[in-house]
Each structure stands twice: as structure tokens, then as C-alpha cells.
């Protein structure tokens, strides 16, 4: 299969599941914003933020290493060695973490502490199972597990809050049960037990895993700082109520992150598999041109639609959060560009570059946020995220030269970036009718710039189902 066809096929596969999952979450926002207070939603957002910080530290990023080795290994005996080594190393880490956490909770009681501990363990195990599915080629399973998990989570949330009038505990119970079902399903479908044999454990392989993964940990933490540390600074300076507003504002940029997640799942596979080919620079550049157009035009459309959509679906107490979405959308866009280059560095196994650039971005994020949060409030969080990801992307553009080169279309940038700037300012000066009209024009722009990729996707779907 040609490189482009495989990338398109995998992207479509991941799209179906990811878009379905995110659509379900998005349509639950009216329920969340009407039922929960800003403090309650801010607290739950802080729980998810904390778990996303601890996961790479606890796991030593072995999840990423196992996936990286599995994706290029087709022999089942070696797959067994990779998975078994990863399972045992990860189990050791989780046991140590659980013991330490239980001791800490005995000394310093934390609200929902045991639920958080259970949640974090299940998140890591679920992530390991899903990445093994990807690495072993169970792409359909990997894609469908996310949709299954989200569906179960939402059904449980609705049942718990309307059937039992639970408050924040409903989030915990639904999240935990959904992850448990996802893990059991993945284990059963893959017949995962056949990949585990205690005699296959390799200490030498674990050393290779750690050599690859350890540099990713500070990078992952730095990425977390740029993505999520804002929540802790907001809570410290402004309070949980403002974090609730910021969490809702981030639900719209999550749509762009959804597009990027879908694409990046397929792109990372492709970038790694084809890294050693002589025409990789042309391939990388061609893919990025389409990705750039798709992402920027999507941001323009969504930015213009945010305020009108919030006025219809979001509770009044959360409505003002629309003001921050434009900047957060652009920050998410630059985050996606940075991750595009990251796939190339993974292909070269140069994860130290990812680490260094992420550290720089994290430092910029914290500095800008702390300097300006007292004077401009939540805007400081949005601006710090945007600036940090932009700087990270620019540094990666220049540091990738020894390993690969991606040519950026300057003409596209000269046309689309000014339009992006206009789309951010427009909601502050134009009424809802004007925004709907501008949104229609933005969608025309979207189809003009992405006509090639739309035709490509349709052709791939028709080809797939005509066989």
C-alpha cells in the first residue's frame, strides 16, 4: 500500500472513533454546565489535569517505548518479549506508586484520594493496552475502544447524576468503570494473554526502553506544563470558579486537538515507518502542507462559531468563557504543529530534542502566565499557552535540519494567518447574525483550501468499500 493511501486509511479509521467520542462529550456540555457548579467542574478538571501529569512519571513512559518497538516488529516471539518486559516493568512501577500513595493518604487525607489513586492506575493500564493494540496492528480495536469507553462513561454519568443525584463523585465512578470495561474488552479481543510469558522478560530490552523513554518524561511534563499547568496557577491566583470557566473554554480547542489526535495517530505511525526512506523530506513536506491548511481553516471556522454556539448551548454562568477560546484555539494549533515535528524526531529516535524544546516552551508558559495573571486574569493563561507552543514549534523547525526537513508554504501562511487574526477579533465587535455570515464564508474558504484532501479521503473510502 502506498504511503499516502495508508495514511489516509488510518486517519479515516481513527477519525470515525475519535470524532464520535468527542461529539458525545461536546453534546454533554449543556448537561455539565447546567447541573454542576463552576467550582465542581473546576475540581474535576483539576483531577484530570493531575492524573495527566502523574501518568508519564509513574510509567517512566514505558507505554511510548513499547509502542515504538512493537510497530516495527512483526515476529510474534519478539512481540511477546516486548510486551512481557513492558508489563512487568509497568506492574512494578504501579505497585511502588500505590504503596507510596497509600502511605501519603494515611498521613495526609485528600478528598477523593482513593478514587484518584484507582483512576490513575486504570488510566495507565488502559493506555498501555491501547498502545499495544496500535503496535500490534489492531487499529480497528484501538479506534473503537475510545468510542466504547466514552459511550459507557456518558451513559454512567447520566445514570448517576439523574438516577442517584450524585455530584462530583459521578465523574469518578463513571470514569473508573468505563476504563475497566475498556481494559477487559481490549484484553479479550487481542487475546492478550498469548503475548505474556514470564520467561520472555528481557532486562536488556528494558534498558533500551528506558534509554528511549527517559528523555520523553521531562518532555511530557513540559508538554503538560504548557497544556495543563495553567489550571493550578489559575486556582492559586483566581480560585476554582475561574478554573471551571477556563475548563469550559478549553472544550472548544479540544475539537482542534481532536483533529490533531486523529491525524497524529496515523502520522506518527507513518513518519516512523518511512523515516529511513530517501524521499522522506518531500513526503513530510507534502503531508504538512495539507495538514497546515486543514488546521488553520478549521480554527478560523470554529473561532467564528464559538460565541453563537455558546449562547445557545452553554449555561449563562459559563458563557463568558467564549472570550478565551480564540487564543486557546490558536495555541492548540501551534501545539499540533509542534507534535507534527515530534513524529519525525521519534522516527530518528532523537527524543532528547523533544525534551529540550518542550522544556523551553514550559519555561516560557509559566513565566508569561505568572507575570500577567494578576493584571489580565484568564487571558494570561490563554496567551501563555499560545506563545509557549509557538516558540516550541519554531525551535523544532530549525533543530530538525540534521535529521529531516519540512518545507513550509509561505504563501499559505501569508494568506491564512491574517484571516485567522480577523476571526479572533470579530466576535468582540460583530453580533450573532454577522458571525453566522462570516462562518459561512469561512466554511467556503475551508472547502477551497482542503478540496484536494477531501477528494483524497472520499476516493480512499470509495476504493476501500468497492473491493
Residue, then its C-alpha position, 0 to 999 in steps of 0.5 A: x500500500x502506498x504511503x499516502x493511501x495508508x495514511x489516509x486509511x488510518x486517519x479515516x479509521x481513527x477519525x470515525x472513533x475519535x470524532x464520535x467520542x468527542x461529539x458525545x462529550x461536546x453534546x454533554x456540555x449543556x448537561x455539565x454546565x447546567x447541573x454542576x457548579x463552576x467550582x465542581x467542574x473546576x475540581x474535576x478538571x483539576x483531577x484530570x489535569x493531575x492524573x495527566x501529569x502523574x501518568x508519564x512519571x509513574x510509567x517512566x513512559x514505558x507505554x511510548x517505548x513499547x509502542x515504538x518497538x512493537x510497530x516495527x516488529x512483526x515476529x510474534x516471539x519478539x512481540x511477546x518479549x516486548x510486551x512481557x518486559x513492558x508489563x512487568x516493568x509497568x506492574x512494578x512501577x504501579x505497585x511502588x506508586x500505590x504503596x507510596x500513595x497509600x502511605x501519603x493518604x494515611x498521613x495526609x487525607x485528600x478528598x477523593x484520594x482513593x478514587x484518584x489513586x484507582x483512576x490513575x492506575x486504570x488510566x495507565x493500564x488502559x493506555x498501555x493496552x491501547x498502545x499495544x493494540x496500535x503496535x500490534x496492528x489492531x487499529x480497528x480495536x484501538x479506534x473503537x475502544x475510545x468510542x466504547x469507553x466514552x459511550x459507557x462513561x456518558x451513559x454512567x454519568x447520566x445514570x448517576x447524576x439523574x438516577x442517584x443525584x450524585x455530584x462530583x463523585x459521578x465523574x469518578x465512578x463513571x470514569x473508573x468503570x468505563x476504563x475497566x470495561x475498556x481494559x477487559x474488552x481490549x484484553x479479550x479481543x487481542x487475546x492478550x494473554x498469548x503475548x505474556x510469558x514470564x520467561x520472555x522478560x528481557x532486562x536488556x530490552x528494558x534498558x533500551x526502553x528506558x534509554x528511549x523513554x527517559x528523555x520523553x518524561x521531562x518532555x511530557x511534563x513540559x508538554x503538560x506544563x504548557x497544556x495543563x499547568x495553567x489550571x493550578x496557577x489559575x486556582x492559586x491566583x483566581x480560585x476554582x470558579x475561574x478554573x471551571x470557566x477556563x475548563x469550559x473554554x478549553x472544550x472548544x480547542x479540544x475539537x482542534x486537538x481532536x483533529x490533531x489526535x486523529x491525524x497524529x495517530x496515523x502520522x506518527x505511525x507513518x513518519x516512523x515507518x518511512x523515516x529511513x526512506x530517501x524521499x522522506x523530506x518531500x513526503x513530510x513536506x507534502x503531508x504538512x502542507x495539507x495538514x497546515x491548511x486543514x488546521x488553520x481553516x478549521x480554527x478560523x471556522x470554529x473561532x467564528x462559531x464559538x460565541x453563537x454556539x455558546x449562547x445557545x448551548x452553554x449555561x449563562x454562568x459559563x458563557x463568558x468563557x467564549x472570550x478565551x477560546x480564540x487564543x486557546x484555539x490558536x495555541x492548540x494549533x501551534x501545539x499540533x504543529x509542534x507534535x507534527x515535528x515530534x513524529x519525525x524526531x521519534x522516527x530518528x529516535x532523537x527524543x532528547x530534542x523533544x525534551x529540550x524544546x518542550x522544556x523551553x516552551x514550559x519555561x516560557x508558559x509559566x513565566x508569561x502566565x505568572x507575570x500577567x495573571x494578576x493584571x489580565x486574569x484568564x487571558x494570561x493563561x490563554x496567551x501563555x499557552x499560545x506563545x509557549x507552543x509557538x516558540x516550541x514549534x519554531x525551535x523544532x523547525x530549525x533543530x530538525x535540519x540534521x535529521x529531516x526537513x519540512x518545507x513550509x508554504x509561505x504563501x499559505x501562511x501569508x494568506x491564512x494567518x491574517x484571516x485567522x487574526x480577523x476571526x479572533x477579533x470579530x466576535x468582540x465587535x460583530x453580533x450573532x447574525x454577522x458571525x453566522x455570515x462570516x462562518x459561512x464564508x469561512x466554511x467556503x474558504x475551508x472547502x477551497x483550501x482542503x478540496x484536494x484532501x477531501x477528494x483524497x479521503x472520499x476516493x480512499x473510502x470509495x476504493x476501500x468499500x468497492x473491493 
